Amino acid sequence: MRCAVLAGGVAVLCAAPAWGQELRAQLSPRDFTTLAAEIGAKVEKIGAREGERFTRGQVLIAFDCSVNRAQLDEARATQSAADKTLAVNRRLLELQTVGKLETDVSVAEAEKARAKVAAMSAMVSKCAVTAPFDGRVVEQKVRGQQYVQPGQALLDILDDSVLELDFVVPSKWLVWLKPGHAFQVAIDETGKSYPVKLTRVGARIDPVSQTVRVAGAIGGHFTELSAGMSGKVLLVPPP
């Protein structure tokens, strides 16, 4: 600690050195997101709850879409009827027993029915919210049988297969600190050290503190590590 002192021994400025010896960092997941409802419906099933693991493609939330599926069946039946009418009218047009206008109307009706089926199929596809990656549920924001609105948050999820360290270093270190540089981190909660490899360097240097944000990835998978843990980065400049 260095202090500027006025006459009489009164300190007017007391600050830490431009750079201390300890680098602190926190573990964070590489991928994390909040899943939200795209339709208004009642929650029928929750596939993974807080703290539980899931795999990519697994259904995490299923909605009661019985009405939507019935509407899709109705749209498909309408399309089938429209396609048959169009086929008959095209044959009759060849025999010159029906006008071109009637055939054109049949074409339009068939296309309208196909569009309706596509719209209802898209709606039904949103009745199940699937996992975009392997990971764990951080927070469950809804309960079974609860009615949700479009855009309402359902689950906070993260991918902890790769944990990252986010911290700051002096900008002058960039002459030797490059992506791929290997070092260690001592995690407070476990009392152990783990290998880390620098993955990326921030695009902007803070002109006031003359520091830059960097990130590194834990090398390997350690079941005892969790996002949110913190520790000391064992990284020092070369002599």
ABEGO torsion letter per residue (X at the ends): XBBBBBBGGBBABBBBBABBABBBBBBBBABBBBBBBABBBBBABBABBBGBBBBBGBBABBBBAAAAAAAAAAAAAAAAAAAAAAAAAAAAAAAGABBAAAAAAAAAAAAAAAAAAAAAAAAAAAABBBBABBEBBABBABBBGBBBBBGBBABBBBBAABBBBBBBBBAAAAAABBBGBBBBBBBAAAGBBBBBBBABBBABBBAAAGBBBBBBBBBEBBAABBBGBBBBBBBBBBX
